[in-house]
Amino acid sequence: MSHNRKNWLFVGSEGAGRRAAAVMSLLATAKANGHDPHAWLLEVLTRLPTTLNSQIGGLLPHRWKNTAS
């Protein structure tokens, strides 16, 4: 077993592991779409509380437009 795979033994629970995998997937998608993952995540977490449910799709990495620049 590789060192990285052993780290997954300490996520706490299966649910926590699934959530961690989802977040890492979103960060990798942001990077693949040419975004700075940190900038994307910072803006999404800032805008999320005031975003309408019907507009959540615009925060996904493949649709996101950086409003900070």
HTML snippet that shows the backbone in 3Dmol.js (N, CA, C, O; Angstrom):
<script src="https://3Dmol.org/build/3Dmol-min.js"></script>
<div id="view" style="width:600px;height:400px;position:relative"></div>
<script>
const pdb = `
ATOM      1  N   MET A   1       0.849  -1.171   0.000  1.00  0.00           N
ATOM      2  CA  MET A   1       0.000   0.000   0.000  1.00  0.00           C
ATOM      3  C   MET A   1       0.899   1.241   0.000  1.00  0.00           C
ATOM      4  O   MET A   1       1.855   1.321   0.772  1.00  0.00           O
ATOM      5  N   SER A   2       0.593   2.184  -0.851  1.00  0.00           N
ATOM      6  CA  SER A   2       1.416   3.388  -0.930  1.00  0.00           C
ATOM      7  C   SER A   2       1.168   4.286   0.278  1.00  0.00           C
ATOM      8  O   SER A   2       0.173   4.152   0.990  1.00  0.00           O
ATOM      9  N   HIS A   3       2.096   5.192   0.478  1.00  0.00           N
ATOM     10  CA  HIS A   3       1.984   6.128   1.600  1.00  0.00           C
ATOM     11  C   HIS A   3       0.713   6.961   1.490  1.00  0.00           C
ATOM     12  O   HIS A   3       0.025   7.169   2.490  1.00  0.00           O
ATOM     13  N   ASN A   4       0.393   7.437   0.299  1.00  0.00           N
ATOM     14  CA  ASN A   4      -0.809   8.255   0.129  1.00  0.00           C
ATOM     15  C   ASN A   4      -2.080   7.485   0.448  1.00  0.00           C
ATOM     16  O   ASN A   4      -3.000   8.032   1.056  1.00  0.00           O
ATOM     17  N   ARG A   5      -2.139   6.239   0.051  1.00  0.00           N
ATOM     18  CA  ARG A   5      -3.332   5.451   0.337  1.00  0.00           C
ATOM     19  C   ARG A   5      -3.484   5.224   1.837  1.00  0.00           C
ATOM     20  O   ARG A   5      -4.606   5.169   2.340  1.00  0.00           O
ATOM     21  N   LYS A   6      -2.386   5.093   2.549  1.00  0.00           N
ATOM     22  CA  LYS A   6      -2.469   4.909   3.997  1.00  0.00           C
ATOM     23  C   LYS A   6      -3.039   6.147   4.679  1.00  0.00           C
ATOM     24  O   LYS A   6      -3.702   6.032   5.710  1.00  0.00           O
ATOM     25  N   ASN A   7      -2.791   7.327   4.120  1.00  0.00           N
ATOM     26  CA  ASN A   7      -3.326   8.549   4.719  1.00  0.00           C
ATOM     27  C   ASN A   7      -4.845   8.525   4.751  1.00  0.00           C
ATOM     28  O   ASN A   7      -5.448   9.130   5.637  1.00  0.00           O
ATOM     29  N   TRP A   8      -5.473   7.845   3.811  1.00  0.00           N
ATOM     30  CA  TRP A   8      -6.941   7.791   3.774  1.00  0.00           C
ATOM     31  C   TRP A   8      -7.522   6.996   4.924  1.00  0.00           C
ATOM     32  O   TRP A   8      -8.726   7.057   5.174  1.00  0.00           O
ATOM     33  N   LEU A   9      -6.690   6.256   5.625  1.00  0.00           N
ATOM     34  CA  LEU A   9      -7.172   5.512   6.786  1.00  0.00           C
ATOM     35  C   LEU A   9      -7.577   6.451   7.924  1.00  0.00           C
ATOM     36  O   LEU A   9      -8.266   6.037   8.856  1.00  0.00           O
ATOM     37  N   PHE A  10      -7.153   7.712   7.849  1.00  0.00           N
ATOM     38  CA  PHE A  10      -7.352   8.639   8.953  1.00  0.00           C
ATOM     39  C   PHE A  10      -8.348   9.750   8.640  1.00  0.00           C
ATOM     40  O   PHE A  10      -8.320  10.792   9.294  1.00  0.00           O
ATOM     41  N   VAL A  11      -9.215   9.559   7.669  1.00  0.00           N
ATOM     42  CA  VAL A  11     -10.208  10.593   7.366  1.00  0.00           C
ATOM     43  C   VAL A  11     -11.337  10.605   8.381  1.00  0.00           C
ATOM     44  O   VAL A  11     -12.099  11.570   8.429  1.00  0.00           O
ATOM     45  N   GLY A  12     -11.467   9.585   9.179  1.00  0.00           N
ATOM     46  CA  GLY A  12     -12.468   9.567  10.244  1.00  0.00           C
ATOM     47  C   GLY A  12     -13.637   8.663   9.976  1.00  0.00           C
ATOM     48  O   GLY A  12     -14.057   7.909  10.854  1.00  0.00           O
ATOM     49  N   SER A  13     -14.175   8.727   8.765  1.00  0.00           N
ATOM     50  CA  SER A  13     -15.314   7.888   8.422  1.00  0.00           C
ATOM     51  C   SER A  13     -15.431   7.809   6.913  1.00  0.00           C
ATOM     52  O   SER A  13     -14.777   8.558   6.187  1.00  0.00           O
ATOM     53  N   GLU A  14     -16.256   6.909   6.455  1.00  0.00           N
ATOM     54  CA  GLU A  14     -16.463   6.785   5.012  1.00  0.00           C
ATOM     55  C   GLU A  14     -17.081   8.059   4.441  1.00  0.00           C
ATOM     56  O   GLU A  14     -16.710   8.498   3.353  1.00  0.00           O
ATOM     57  N   GLY A  15     -18.008   8.642   5.165  1.00  0.00           N
ATOM     58  CA  GLY A  15     -18.636   9.886   4.719  1.00  0.00           C
ATOM     59  C   GLY A  15     -17.629  11.022   4.597  1.00  0.00           C
ATOM     60  O   GLY A  15     -17.663  11.795   3.640  1.00  0.00           O
ATOM     61  N   ALA A  16     -16.731  11.114   5.576  1.00  0.00           N
ATOM     62  CA  ALA A  16     -15.699  12.154   5.530  1.00  0.00           C
ATOM     63  C   ALA A  16     -14.768  11.931   4.344  1.00  0.00           C
ATOM     64  O   ALA A  16     -14.338  12.886   3.697  1.00  0.00           O
ATOM     65  N   GLY A  17     -14.466  10.693   4.067  1.00  0.00           N
ATOM     66  CA  GLY A  17     -13.625  10.377   2.914  1.00  0.00           C
ATOM     67  C   GLY A  17     -14.295  10.769   1.610  1.00  0.00           C
ATOM     68  O   GLY A  17     -13.641  11.282   0.702  1.00  0.00           O
ATOM     69  N   ARG A  18     -15.587  10.530   1.515  1.00  0.00           N
ATOM     70  CA  ARG A  18     -16.329  10.915   0.301  1.00  0.00           C
ATOM     71  C   ARG A  18     -16.362  12.438   0.129  1.00  0.00           C
ATOM     72  O   ARG A  18     -16.219  12.948  -0.982  1.00  0.00           O
ATOM     73  N   ARG A  19     -16.550  13.148   1.232  1.00  0.00           N
ATOM     74  CA  ARG A  19     -16.561  14.618   1.160  1.00  0.00           C
ATOM     75  C   ARG A  19     -15.190  15.159   0.770  1.00  0.00           C
ATOM     76  O   ARG A  19     -15.090  16.082  -0.038  1.00  0.00           O
ATOM     77  N   ALA A  20     -14.137  14.585   1.343  1.00  0.00           N
ATOM     78  CA  ALA A  20     -12.781  15.014   0.997  1.00  0.00           C
ATOM     79  C   ALA A  20     -12.501  14.759  -0.488  1.00  0.00           C
ATOM     80  O   ALA A  20     -11.897  15.591  -1.166  1.00  0.00           O
ATOM     81  N   ALA A  21     -12.941  13.613  -0.977  1.00  0.00           N
ATOM     82  CA  ALA A  21     -12.742  13.289  -2.398  1.00  0.00           C
ATOM     83  C   ALA A  21     -13.511  14.259  -3.289  1.00  0.00           C
ATOM     84  O   ALA A  21     -13.010  14.649  -4.344  1.00  0.00           O
ATOM     85  N   ALA A  22     -14.706  14.652  -2.890  1.00  0.00           N
ATOM     86  CA  ALA A  22     -15.502  15.596  -3.680  1.00  0.00           C
ATOM     87  C   ALA A  22     -14.824  16.960  -3.744  1.00  0.00           C
ATOM     88  O   ALA A  22     -14.771  17.577  -4.808  1.00  0.00           O
ATOM     89  N   VAL A  23     -14.306  17.434  -2.619  1.00  0.00           N
ATOM     90  CA  VAL A  23     -13.623  18.728  -2.592  1.00  0.00           C
ATOM     91  C   VAL A  23     -12.365  18.676  -3.450  1.00  0.00           C
ATOM     92  O   VAL A  23     -12.104  19.601  -4.219  1.00  0.00           O
ATOM     93  N   MET A  24     -11.586  17.607  -3.329  1.00  0.00           N
ATOM     94  CA  MET A  24     -10.366  17.485  -4.133  1.00  0.00           C
ATOM     95  C   MET A  24     -10.688  17.402  -5.614  1.00  0.00           C
ATOM     96  O   MET A  24      -9.941  17.922  -6.442  1.00  0.00           O
ATOM     97  N   SER A  25     -11.785  16.757  -5.952  1.00  0.00           N
ATOM     98  CA  SER A  25     -12.211  16.679  -7.343  1.00  0.00           C
ATOM     99  C   SER A  25     -12.567  18.058  -7.889  1.00  0.00           C
ATOM    100  O   SER A  25     -12.197  18.396  -9.014  1.00  0.00           O
ATOM    101  N   LEU A  26     -13.287  18.860  -7.091  1.00  0.00           N
ATOM    102  CA  LEU A  26     -13.627  20.215  -7.509  1.00  0.00           C
ATOM    103  C   LEU A  26     -12.382  21.080  -7.676  1.00  0.00           C
ATOM    104  O   LEU A  26     -12.297  21.864  -8.621  1.00  0.00           O
ATOM    105  N   LEU A  27     -11.418  20.945  -6.770  1.00  0.00           N
ATOM    106  CA  LEU A  27     -10.174  21.711  -6.879  1.00  0.00           C
ATOM    107  C   LEU A  27      -9.384  21.301  -8.120  1.00  0.00           C
ATOM    108  O   LEU A  27      -8.820  22.156  -8.802  1.00  0.00           O
ATOM    109  N   ALA A  28      -9.338  20.014  -8.415  1.00  0.00           N
ATOM    110  CA  ALA A  28      -8.642  19.544  -9.613  1.00  0.00           C
ATOM    111  C   ALA A  28      -9.359  20.022 -10.874  1.00  0.00           C
ATOM    112  O   ALA A  28      -8.703  20.337 -11.866  1.00  0.00           O
ATOM    113  N   THR A  29     -10.686  20.082 -10.856  1.00  0.00           N
ATOM    114  CA  THR A  29     -11.447  20.578 -12.004  1.00  0.00           C
ATOM    115  C   THR A  29     -11.191  22.063 -12.216  1.00  0.00           C
ATOM    116  O   THR A  29     -11.077  22.521 -13.353  1.00  0.00           O
ATOM    117  N   ALA A  30     -11.099  22.818 -11.121  1.00  0.00           N
ATOM    118  CA  ALA A  30     -10.786  24.245 -11.233  1.00  0.00           C
ATOM    119  C   ALA A  30      -9.422  24.428 -11.887  1.00  0.00           C
ATOM    120  O   ALA A  30      -9.265  25.264 -12.777  1.00  0.00           O
ATOM    121  N   LYS A  31      -8.452  23.658 -11.455  1.00  0.00           N
ATOM    122  CA  LYS A  31      -7.105  23.743 -12.025  1.00  0.00           C
ATOM    123  C   LYS A  31      -7.109  23.338 -13.495  1.00  0.00           C
ATOM    124  O   LYS A  31      -6.446  23.976 -14.314  1.00  0.00           O
ATOM    125  N   ALA A  32      -7.841  22.294 -13.835  1.00  0.00           N
ATOM    126  CA  ALA A  32      -7.916  21.822 -15.222  1.00  0.00           C
ATOM    127  C   ALA A  32      -8.588  22.847 -16.136  1.00  0.00           C
ATOM    128  O   ALA A  32      -8.348  22.856 -17.343  1.00  0.00           O
ATOM    129  N   ASN A  33      -9.428  23.709 -15.560  1.00  0.00           N
ATOM    130  CA  ASN A  33     -10.099  24.752 -16.332  1.00  0.00           C
ATOM    131  C   ASN A  33      -9.315  26.063 -16.336  1.00  0.00           C
ATOM    132  O   ASN A  33      -9.833  27.098 -16.754  1.00  0.00           O
ATOM    133  N   GLY A  34      -8.073  26.016 -15.872  1.00  0.00           N
ATOM    134  CA  GLY A  34      -7.198  27.178 -15.924  1.00  0.00           C
ATOM    135  C   GLY A  34      -7.369  28.174 -14.805  1.00  0.00           C
ATOM    136  O   GLY A  34      -6.882  29.301 -14.901  1.00  0.00           O
ATOM    137  N   HIS A  35      -8.055  27.784 -13.739  1.00  0.00           N
ATOM    138  CA  HIS A  35      -8.269  28.677 -12.602  1.00  0.00           C
ATOM    139  C   HIS A  35      -7.252  28.375 -11.512  1.00  0.00           C
ATOM    140  O   HIS A  35      -6.747  27.257 -11.407  1.00  0.00           O
ATOM    141  N   ASP A  36      -6.961  29.384 -10.708  1.00  0.00           N
ATOM    142  CA  ASP A  36      -6.192  29.176  -9.489  1.00  0.00           C
ATOM    143  C   ASP A  36      -7.160  28.541  -8.483  1.00  0.00           C
ATOM    144  O   ASP A  36      -8.123  29.191  -8.078  1.00  0.00           O
ATOM    145  N   PRO A  37      -6.929  27.292  -8.069  1.00  0.00           N
ATOM    146  CA  PRO A  37      -7.881  26.623  -7.169  1.00  0.00           C
ATOM    147  C   PRO A  37      -8.150  27.406  -5.887  1.00  0.00           C
ATOM    148  O   PRO A  37      -9.279  27.415  -5.398  1.00  0.00           O
ATOM    149  N   HIS A  38      -7.133  28.059  -5.339  1.00  0.00           N
ATOM    150  CA  HIS A  38      -7.325  28.841  -4.113  1.00  0.00           C
ATOM    151  C   HIS A  38      -8.264  30.017  -4.367  1.00  0.00           C
ATOM    152  O   HIS A  38      -9.168  30.278  -3.574  1.00  0.00           O
ATOM    153  N   ALA A  39      -8.051  30.720  -5.466  1.00  0.00           N
ATOM    154  CA  ALA A  39      -8.914  31.875  -5.798  1.00  0.00           C
ATOM    155  C   ALA A  39     -10.346  31.415  -6.046  1.00  0.00           C
ATOM    156  O   ALA A  39     -11.299  32.059  -5.607  1.00  0.00           O
ATOM    157  N   TRP A  40     -10.488  30.297  -6.752  1.00  0.00           N
ATOM    158  CA  TRP A  40     -11.832  29.769  -7.030  1.00  0.00           C
ATOM    159  C   TRP A  40     -12.543  29.423  -5.723  1.00  0.00           C
ATOM    160  O   TRP A  40     -13.678  29.844  -5.496  1.00  0.00           O
ATOM    161  N   LEU A  41     -11.869  28.655  -4.867  1.00  0.00           N
ATOM    162  CA  LEU A  41     -12.496  28.219  -3.622  1.00  0.00           C
ATOM    163  C   LEU A  41     -12.815  29.403  -2.719  1.00  0.00           C
ATOM    164  O   LEU A  41     -13.882  29.438  -2.105  1.00  0.00           O
ATOM    165  N   LEU A  42     -11.914  30.368  -2.628  1.00  0.00           N
ATOM    166  CA  LEU A  42     -12.154  31.546  -1.802  1.00  0.00           C
ATOM    167  C   LEU A  42     -13.396  32.301  -2.268  1.00  0.00           C
ATOM    168  O   LEU A  42     -14.239  32.671  -1.451  1.00  0.00           O
ATOM    169  N   GLU A  43     -13.513  32.532  -3.572  1.00  0.00           N
ATOM    170  CA  GLU A  43     -14.680  33.257  -4.068  1.00  0.00           C
ATOM    171  C   GLU A  43     -15.959  32.445  -3.910  1.00  0.00           C
ATOM    172  O   GLU A  43     -17.001  32.995  -3.552  1.00  0.00           O
ATOM    173  N   VAL A  44     -15.893  31.157  -4.171  1.00  0.00           N
ATOM    174  CA  VAL A  44     -17.089  30.319  -4.032  1.00  0.00           C
ATOM    175  C   VAL A  44     -17.573  30.314  -2.584  1.00  0.00           C
ATOM    176  O   VAL A  44     -18.768  30.463  -2.329  1.00  0.00           O
ATOM    177  N   LEU A  45     -16.658  30.143  -1.640  1.00  0.00           N
ATOM    178  CA  LEU A  45     -17.068  30.121  -0.237  1.00  0.00           C
ATOM    179  C   LEU A  45     -17.576  31.489   0.222  1.00  0.00           C
ATOM    180  O   LEU A  45     -18.415  31.567   1.120  1.00  0.00           O
ATOM    181  N   THR A  46     -17.078  32.558  -0.382  1.00  0.00           N
ATOM    182  CA  THR A  46     -17.551  33.900  -0.055  1.00  0.00           C
ATOM    183  C   THR A  46     -18.938  34.151  -0.628  1.00  0.00           C
ATOM    184  O   THR A  46     -19.795  34.729   0.041  1.00  0.00           O
ATOM    185  N   ARG A  47     -19.160  33.718  -1.869  1.00  0.00           N
ATOM    186  CA  ARG A  47     -20.426  33.986  -2.546  1.00  0.00           C
ATOM    187  C   ARG A  47     -21.527  32.989  -2.206  1.00  0.00           C
ATOM    188  O   ARG A  47     -22.707  33.316  -2.336  1.00  0.00           O
ATOM    189  N   LEU A  48     -21.175  31.795  -1.779  1.00  0.00           N
ATOM    190  CA  LEU A  48     -22.149  30.721  -1.570  1.00  0.00           C
ATOM    191  C   LEU A  48     -23.311  31.099  -0.648  1.00  0.00           C
ATOM    192  O   LEU A  48     -24.455  30.787  -0.980  1.00  0.00           O
ATOM    193  N   PRO A  49     -23.078  31.750   0.484  1.00  0.00           N
ATOM    194  CA  PRO A  49     -24.213  32.051   1.378  1.00  0.00           C
ATOM    195  C   PRO A  49     -25.281  32.955   0.768  1.00  0.00           C
ATOM    196  O   PRO A  49     -26.436  32.904   1.191  1.00  0.00           O
ATOM    197  N   THR A  50     -24.923  33.779  -0.212  1.00  0.00           N
ATOM    198  CA  THR A  50     -25.891  34.711  -0.786  1.00  0.00           C
ATOM    199  C   THR A  50     -26.334  34.306  -2.194  1.00  0.00           C
ATOM    200  O   THR A  50     -27.074  35.041  -2.848  1.00  0.00           O
ATOM    201  N   THR A  51     -25.885  33.150  -2.655  1.00  0.00           N
ATOM    202  CA  THR A  51     -26.234  32.694  -3.995  1.00  0.00           C
ATOM    203  C   THR A  51     -27.551  31.922  -3.959  1.00  0.00           C
ATOM    204  O   THR A  51     -27.747  31.044  -3.119  1.00  0.00           O
ATOM    205  N   LEU A  52     -28.434  32.258  -4.871  1.00  0.00           N
ATOM    206  CA  LEU A  52     -29.710  31.539  -4.964  1.00  0.00           C
ATOM    207  C   LEU A  52     -29.473  30.118  -5.449  1.00  0.00           C
ATOM    208  O   LEU A  52     -28.517  29.850  -6.177  1.00  0.00           O
ATOM    209  N   ASN A  53     -30.350  29.211  -5.040  1.00  0.00           N
ATOM    210  CA  ASN A  53     -30.220  27.817  -5.470  1.00  0.00           C
ATOM    211  C   ASN A  53     -30.160  27.691  -6.986  1.00  0.00           C
ATOM    212  O   ASN A  53     -29.426  26.855  -7.514  1.00  0.00           O
ATOM    213  N   SER A  54     -30.922  28.509  -7.679  1.00  0.00           N
ATOM    214  CA  SER A  54     -30.960  28.438  -9.143  1.00  0.00           C
ATOM    215  C   SER A  54     -29.662  28.930  -9.792  1.00  0.00           C
ATOM    216  O   SER A  54     -29.458  28.725 -10.989  1.00  0.00           O
ATOM    217  N   GLN A  55     -28.780  29.578  -9.014  1.00  0.00           N
ATOM    218  CA  GLN A  55     -27.536  30.117  -9.558  1.00  0.00           C
ATOM    219  C   GLN A  55     -26.299  29.358  -9.096  1.00  0.00           C
ATOM    220  O   GLN A  55     -25.180  29.755  -9.421  1.00  0.00           O
ATOM    221  N   ILE A  56     -26.476  28.286  -8.353  1.00  0.00           N
ATOM    222  CA  ILE A  56     -25.346  27.510  -7.830  1.00  0.00           C
ATOM    223  C   ILE A  56     -24.470  26.965  -8.964  1.00  0.00           C
ATOM    224  O   ILE A  56     -23.250  26.890  -8.818  1.00  0.00           O
ATOM    225  N   GLY A  57     -25.072  26.590 -10.077  1.00  0.00           N
ATOM    226  CA  GLY A  57     -24.313  26.045 -11.207  1.00  0.00           C
ATOM    227  C   GLY A  57     -23.240  26.989 -11.713  1.00  0.00           C
ATOM    228  O   GLY A  57     -22.220  26.537 -12.234  1.00  0.00           O
ATOM    229  N   GLY A  58     -23.447  28.292 -11.570  1.00  0.00           N
ATOM    230  CA  GLY A  58     -22.463  29.269 -12.009  1.00  0.00           C
ATOM    231  C   GLY A  58     -21.200  29.282 -11.167  1.00  0.00           C
ATOM    232  O   GLY A  58     -20.196  29.871 -11.567  1.00  0.00           O
ATOM    233  N   LEU A  59     -21.238  28.640 -10.008  1.00  0.00           N
ATOM    234  CA  LEU A  59     -20.064  28.569  -9.139  1.00  0.00           C
ATOM    235  C   LEU A  59     -19.193  27.351  -9.427  1.00  0.00           C
ATOM    236  O   LEU A  59     -18.077  27.255  -8.917  1.00  0.00           O
ATOM    237  N   LEU A  60     -19.688  26.424 -10.237  1.00  0.00           N
ATOM    238  CA  LEU A  60     -18.904  25.246 -10.582  1.00  0.00           C
ATOM    239  C   LEU A  60     -17.690  25.648 -11.404  1.00  0.00           C
ATOM    240  O   LEU A  60     -17.763  26.601 -12.180  1.00  0.00           O
ATOM    241  N   PRO A  61     -16.576  24.942 -11.253  1.00  0.00           N
ATOM    242  CA  PRO A  61     -15.331  25.365 -11.900  1.00  0.00           C
ATOM    243  C   PRO A  61     -15.416  25.550 -13.419  1.00  0.00           C
ATOM    244  O   PRO A  61     -14.767  26.445 -13.961  1.00  0.00           O
ATOM    245  N   HIS A  62     -16.193  24.732 -14.106  1.00  0.00           N
ATOM    246  CA  HIS A  62     -16.239  24.840 -15.565  1.00  0.00           C
ATOM    247  C   HIS A  62     -17.110  25.997 -16.046  1.00  0.00           C
ATOM    248  O   HIS A  62     -17.101  26.320 -17.234  1.00  0.00           O
ATOM    249  N   ARG A  63     -17.865  26.627 -15.139  1.00  0.00           N
ATOM    250  CA  ARG A  63     -18.718  27.768 -15.504  1.00  0.00           C
ATOM    251  C   ARG A  63     -18.302  29.065 -14.819  1.00  0.00           C
ATOM    252  O   ARG A  63     -18.797  30.136 -15.170  1.00  0.00           O
ATOM    253  N   TRP A  64     -17.412  28.982 -13.860  1.00  0.00           N
ATOM    254  CA  TRP A  64     -17.057  30.110 -12.998  1.00  0.00           C
ATOM    255  C   TRP A  64     -16.321  31.205 -13.762  1.00  0.00           C
ATOM    256  O   TRP A  64     -15.433  30.939 -14.572  1.00  0.00           O
ATOM    257  N   LYS A  65     -16.715  32.433 -13.481  1.00  0.00           N
ATOM    258  CA  LYS A  65     -16.041  33.614 -13.995  1.00  0.00           C
ATOM    259  C   LYS A  65     -15.520  34.386 -12.787  1.00  0.00           C
ATOM    260  O   LYS A  65     -16.296  34.754 -11.905  1.00  0.00           O
ATOM    261  N   ASN A  66     -14.232  34.629 -12.742  1.00  0.00           N
ATOM    262  CA  ASN A  66     -13.617  35.308 -11.607  1.00  0.00           C
ATOM    263  C   ASN A  66     -14.073  36.755 -11.573  1.00  0.00           C
ATOM    264  O   ASN A  66     -13.748  37.529 -12.473  1.00  0.00           O
ATOM    265  N   THR A  67     -14.818  37.126 -10.552  1.00  0.00           N
ATOM    266  CA  THR A  67     -15.292  38.498 -10.426  1.00  0.00           C
ATOM    267  C   THR A  67     -14.319  39.357  -9.642  1.00  0.00           C
ATOM    268  O   THR A  67     -14.481  40.576  -9.585  1.00  0.00           O
ATOM    269  N   ALA A  68     -13.309  38.743  -9.037  1.00  0.00           N
ATOM    270  CA  ALA A  68     -12.342  39.480  -8.232  1.00  0.00           C
ATOM    271  C   ALA A  68     -11.311  40.201  -9.089  1.00  0.00           C
ATOM    272  O   ALA A  68     -10.686  41.153  -8.622  1.00  0.00           O
ATOM    273  N   SER A  69     -11.116  39.766 -10.338  1.00  0.00           N
ATOM    274  CA  SER A  69     -10.090  40.425 -11.154  1.00  0.00           C
ATOM    275  C   SER A  69     -10.645  41.506 -12.018  1.00  0.00           C
ATOM    276  O   SER A  69      -9.900  42.148 -12.759  1.00  0.00           O
TER     277      SER A  69
END
`;
const viewer = $3Dmol.createViewer("view");
viewer.addModel(pdb, "pdb");
viewer.setStyle({}, {cartoon: {color: "spectrum"}});
viewer.zoomTo();
viewer.render();
</script>
